[in-house]
Each structure stands twice: as C-alpha cells, then as structure tokens.
C-alpha cells in the first residue's frame, strides 16, 4: 500500500518541521495509512505538543496498542501528570519496552525518589539497555558520588553499547583523567554513541578550553541529530556572542519541544522564561 501523506510527513519530521507535519499526518490517519498513527505521535512529541500527544497516545494505548505506552508516559510527564506518567511507563516496561526504564528513572528522581530511580536503572542496565548505564553514571556524578560513578562506568563499559563508552569518558573526566577521557569520547563518536559529539564538545570547551574544537563537535552533533544538540550548539554560539547564528538553532530546538532551548531563546530575546 502506498502512503503518500505519511511519506510527506516523515520527510518534514526528518527536516525538523514537526509542526508542519502534524496536519498532514492527521489527514494520513483519517485516510487509513498504516504508518500514520506512529508518525503522528512522533510529530506531536517532536513539536512539543504535549496535550495533543497525550490525548492521541492515550487513545492508542486504550485501544490496546501498548507499544505507544512509553511515549504516552513521556508526554504525561511533560504535562506534570506524574502519577499517570508512572503508570504508562511501567506499562511500557511490562510489555517489553526496556528503554522506558530511563524515562521512569528520570521521573522517579524528579519526585524525590532517587533510590527507586537507581534501582530501575540498575535493572535496565543488567537487562542490556543501551542508555541505562549512561544515565546511572550521570545520576551518581550529579549526586557527587564519584567513586560509585567510576565503579558503575567501568562495570558496564562495552564497545558493543557505545553510550557506555561516553559514560566512562564522563567518569574519567570527572576524576581528572583528561587524556583518557578524550580518547574515550573520540572512540564513542567513532562507535556512533547517541550523545558522543555533544559530550565531547562540552569536554573540549570546559576542560580543554578549545573553543574551535568544541564548535566542531557541537556542529557534528547537530549533523548526527543527537538529542539536545540544537540547544547545545545554540547555547555555545550565544555565549560566544554570535546571536543570529544561535537563534537559528535555538528556534529549531524550541520547535522540537526542547525546554532548555526555549529558555535559552527567551533569554536571548531578553525575556524572563519564568515570567507569566
């Protein structure tokens, strides 16, 4: 079956034009194109349309499409509905969506339940999830527990799971082993880790003071469409006084539902993001 509307919507999503994709994909759903429901969910999420996303994903899950439960949990968490978000994320995990454990851990920590969050991540890491070890190391580093962060990073480091290499690089950097960290960041990038270039860019800027190298890595992160890369590059350019260049990337991040990008864009425009 040909899916012309879904294909058009997919192309817009791949070009960071999620808001434009929404209406096209709504028509695709109405005409019964099989790929349309999932693409519409992606369009709502990518555009930060959390209310629409929660409503649409809730309908899908109610119809028995539990493969959408994890994304429903993300939308509900963004809306501040922690109880329903937790239920949706646990439903996703129960139906084999291991990656939902990462979102659940973030939610639990935000609710002041760090012990439960760590246990969820340990379980997911042991089960083979790609991102759980990285998040687990980040949790320990943010808590100021460097020895545990290093222990966890070393335990799970595995080239077959490239993001664990980024986690080990972060731990090495936190421990002051800069040369080891840099080598690991480069290896992670070669292996295709999800946030390798963003993390390496931050390291080059904050630790090495290498502004040109940092910009190169942030731009590479954008090329690879790493999560949060629009904000990272936009923030970097803004801090360098390159406001017009920064705006382009912060707008892209804002349109993709990145709250950090939205706050940075408001700051660039001289608006207090906390001012209602």
SULFENWO-V296565 format. One record per residue. N is the residue number from 1. PHI is phi in radians with two decimals (* if undefined). PSI is psi as a letter, one per 30 degrees, with the letter a starting at -180 (none if undefined). D_LAST is the distance of its C-alpha to the last C-alpha in whole Angstrom. Layout:
n->[N | N]
phi->[PHI | PHI]
psi->[PSI | PSI]
d_last->[D_LAST | D_LAST]
This chain:
n->[1 | 2 | 3 | 4 | 5 | 6 | 7 | 8 | 9 | 10 | 11 | 12 | 13 | 14 | 15 | 16 | 17 | 18 | 19 | 20 | 21 | 22 | 23 | 24 | 25 | 26 | 27 | 28 | 29 | 30 | 31 | 32 | 33 | 34 | 35 | 36 | 37 | 38 | 39 | 40 | 41 | 42 | 43 | 44 | 45 | 46 | 47 | 48 | 49 | 50 | 51 | 52 | 53 | 54 | 55 | 56 | 57 | 58 | 59 | 60 | 61 | 62 | 63 | 64 | 65 | 66 | 67 | 68 | 69 | 70 | 71 | 72 | 73 | 74 | 75 | 76 | 77 | 78 | 79 | 80 | 81 | 82 | 83 | 84 | 85 | 86 | 87 | 88 | 89 | 90 | 91 | 92 | 93 | 94 | 95 | 96 | 97 | 98 | 99 | 100 | 101 | 102 | 103 | 104 | 105 | 106 | 107 | 108 | 109 | 110 | 111 | 112 | 113 | 114 | 115 | 116 | 117 | 118 | 119 | 120 | 121 | 122 | 123 | 124 | 125 | 126 | 127 | 128 | 129 | 130 | 131 | 132 | 133 | 134 | 135 | 136 | 137 | 138 | 139 | 140 | 141 | 142 | 143 | 144 | 145 | 146 | 147 | 148 | 149 | 150 | 151 | 152 | 153 | 154 | 155 | 156 | 157 | 158 | 159 | 160 | 161 | 162 | 163 | 164 | 165 | 166 | 167 | 168 | 169 | 170 | 171 | 172 | 173 | 174 | 175 | 176 | 177 | 178 | 179 | 180 | 181 | 182 | 183 | 184 | 185 | 186 | 187 | 188 | 189 | 190 | 191 | 192 | 193 | 194 | 195 | 196 | 197 | 198 | 199 | 200 | 201 | 202 | 203 | 204 | 205 | 206 | 207 | 208 | 209 | 210 | 211 | 212 | 213 | 214 | 215 | 216 | 217 | 218 | 219 | 220 | 221 | 222 | 223 | 224 | 225 | 226 | 227 | 228 | 229 | 230 | 231 | 232 | 233 | 234 | 235 | 236 | 237 | 238 | 239 | 240 | 241 | 242 | 243 | 244 | 245 | 246 | 247 | 248 | 249 | 250 | 251 | 252 | 253 | 254 | 255 | 256 | 257 | 258 | 259 | 260 | 261 | 262 | 263 | 264 | 265 | 266 | 267 | 268 | 269 | 270 | 271 | 272 | 273 | 274 | 275 | 276]
phi->[* | -1.35 | -2.30 | -1.10 | -1.23 | -1.10 | -1.12 | -1.11 | -1.11 | -1.08 | -1.12 | -1.14 | -1.08 | -1.20 | -1.84 | 1.06 | -2.12 | -1.14 | -1.08 | -1.18 | -1.23 | -0.99 | -1.13 | -1.09 | -1.29 | -1.11 | -1.17 | -1.11 | -1.10 | -1.11 | -1.57 | 1.47 | -1.21 | -1.03 | -1.38 | -1.09 | -1.00 | -1.19 | -1.20 | -1.14 | -1.04 | -1.09 | -1.10 | -1.08 | -1.19 | -1.14 | -1.61 | 1.25 | -1.50 | -1.18 | -1.13 | -1.12 | -1.10 | -1.10 | -1.14 | -1.17 | -1.15 | -1.06 | -1.09 | -1.12 | -1.15 | -1.06 | -1.45 | 1.72 | -1.51 | -1.18 | -1.14 | -1.71 | -1.13 | -1.10 | -1.19 | -1.09 | -1.05 | -1.09 | -1.09 | -1.14 | -1.09 | -1.12 | -1.45 | 1.47 | -1.62 | -1.13 | -1.13 | -1.20 | -1.09 | -1.08 | -1.05 | -1.16 | -1.19 | -1.19 | -1.09 | -1.05 | -1.11 | -1.06 | -1.78 | 1.59 | -1.55 | -1.03 | -1.08 | -1.10 | -1.07 | -1.16 | -1.15 | -1.12 | -1.09 | -1.10 | -1.11 | -1.10 | -1.13 | -1.11 | -1.54 | 1.37 | -2.13 | -1.11 | -1.08 | -1.13 | -1.06 | -1.11 | -1.11 | -1.11 | -1.21 | -1.06 | -1.04 | -1.16 | -1.10 | -1.15 | -1.42 | 1.76 | -1.12 | -1.18 | -1.70 | -1.01 | -1.06 | -1.07 | -1.15 | -1.12 | -1.09 | -1.06 | -1.02 | -1.18 | -1.13 | -1.14 | -1.43 | 1.38 | -1.74 | -1.12 | -1.01 | -1.21 | -1.05 | -1.13 | -1.04 | -1.16 | -1.06 | -1.20 | -1.12 | -1.74 | -1.00 | -2.79 | -1.03 | -1.24 | -2.13 | -0.97 | -1.20 | -1.20 | -1.24 | -1.09 | -1.05 | -1.16 | -1.07 | -1.05 | -1.15 | -1.10 | -1.11 | -1.11 | -1.51 | 1.44 | -1.65 | -1.14 | -1.13 | -1.08 | -1.07 | -1.10 | -1.06 | -1.21 | -1.06 | -1.13 | -1.11 | -1.06 | -1.09 | -1.13 | -1.45 | 1.53 | -1.08 | -1.09 | -2.17 | -1.04 | -1.28 | -1.10 | -1.12 | -1.15 | -1.04 | -1.09 | -1.10 | -1.08 | -1.30 | -1.42 | -1.75 | -1.54 | 1.18 | -1.69 | -1.15 | -1.13 | -1.13 | -1.09 | -1.07 | -1.00 | -1.24 | -1.12 | -1.22 | -1.14 | -1.06 | -1.11 | -1.08 | -1.56 | 1.00 | -1.19 | -1.00 | 1.34 | -1.24 | -1.12 | -1.12 | -1.04 | -1.22 | -1.08 | -1.09 | -1.05 | -1.13 | -1.09 | -1.14 | -1.50 | 1.44 | -1.78 | -1.14 | -1.14 | -1.15 | -1.08 | -1.00 | -0.94 | -1.36 | -1.21 | -1.11 | -1.07 | -1.16 | -1.10 | -1.14 | -1.63 | 1.47 | -1.47 | -1.19 | -1.07 | -1.13 | -1.09 | -1.16 | -1.16 | -1.15 | -1.08 | -1.09 | -1.08 | -1.53 | 1.33 | -1.89 | -1.40 | -1.12 | -1.63 | -1.54 | -1.39]
psi->[k | k | i | e | e | e | e | e | e | e | e | e | e | f | g | h | h | e | e | e | f | e | e | e | f | e | e | e | e | e | f | g | k | e | f | e | e | e | e | e | e | e | e | e | e | f | f | g | i | e | e | e | e | e | e | e | e | e | e | e | e | f | g | g | i | f | f | g | e | e | e | e | e | e | e | e | e | f | f | g | i | e | e | e | e | e | e | e | e | e | e | e | e | f | g | g | i | e | f | f | e | e | e | e | e | e | e | e | e | f | g | h | h | e | e | e | e | e | e | e | e | e | e | e | e | f | f | g | k | e | f | e | e | e | e | e | e | e | e | e | e | f | f | g | i | e | e | e | e | e | e | e | e | e | e | f | k | k | f | f | i | e | f | f | e | e | e | e | e | e | e | e | e | f | g | g | i | e | e | e | e | e | e | e | e | e | e | e | e | e | f | g | k | e | g | e | e | e | e | e | e | e | e | e | e | e | e | f | g | i | e | e | e | e | e | e | e | e | e | e | e | e | e | g | h | k | k | g | e | e | e | e | e | e | e | e | e | e | f | g | g | i | e | e | e | e | e | e | e | e | e | e | e | e | f | g | g | j | e | e | e | e | e | e | e | e | e | e | g | g | k | j | f | f | j | none]
d_last->[48 | 46 | 43 | 42 | 38 | 37 | 39 | 37 | 34 | 35 | 35 | 32 | 30 | 33 | 31 | 28 | 27 | 26 | 24 | 27 | 29 | 27 | 29 | 32 | 32 | 32 | 35 | 37 | 36 | 37 | 40 | 41 | 41 | 41 | 39 | 36 | 34 | 34 | 33 | 30 | 29 | 29 | 27 | 24 | 24 | 24 | 21 | 19 | 19 | 19 | 19 | 22 | 24 | 24 | 25 | 28 | 29 | 29 | 32 | 34 | 34 | 35 | 38 | 39 | 37 | 37 | 36 | 33 | 32 | 31 | 28 | 27 | 26 | 24 | 22 | 22 | 21 | 18 | 17 | 17 | 21 | 23 | 26 | 26 | 26 | 28 | 31 | 30 | 31 | 34 | 35 | 35 | 37 | 39 | 40 | 41 | 37 | 38 | 35 | 32 | 33 | 31 | 28 | 29 | 30 | 26 | 25 | 27 | 27 | 23 | 24 | 26 | 29 | 31 | 34 | 34 | 32 | 35 | 37 | 36 | 36 | 39 | 41 | 39 | 40 | 44 | 44 | 43 | 40 | 39 | 35 | 36 | 38 | 35 | 33 | 35 | 36 | 32 | 31 | 34 | 33 | 30 | 32 | 34 | 37 | 39 | 42 | 41 | 39 | 42 | 44 | 42 | 42 | 45 | 46 | 44 | 45 | 46 | 47 | 47 | 43 | 42 | 38 | 40 | 42 | 38 | 38 | 41 | 40 | 37 | 39 | 42 | 39 | 38 | 41 | 42 | 44 | 43 | 46 | 46 | 42 | 42 | 45 | 44 | 40 | 43 | 45 | 42 | 41 | 44 | 44 | 41 | 38 | 35 | 33 | 36 | 35 | 32 | 33 | 36 | 34 | 32 | 35 | 37 | 34 | 33 | 37 | 39 | 37 | 38 | 36 | 38 | 38 | 35 | 34 | 37 | 36 | 32 | 33 | 36 | 33 | 31 | 35 | 35 | 32 | 31 | 28 | 25 | 27 | 25 | 22 | 25 | 27 | 24 | 23 | 27 | 27 | 24 | 25 | 29 | 27 | 28 | 24 | 26 | 27 | 24 | 22 | 24 | 24 | 21 | 20 | 23 | 21 | 18 | 20 | 22 | 19 | 19 | 15 | 17 | 18 | 14 | 13 | 16 | 16 | 12 | 14 | 17 | 15 | 14 | 10 | 9 | 8 | 6 | 4 | 0]
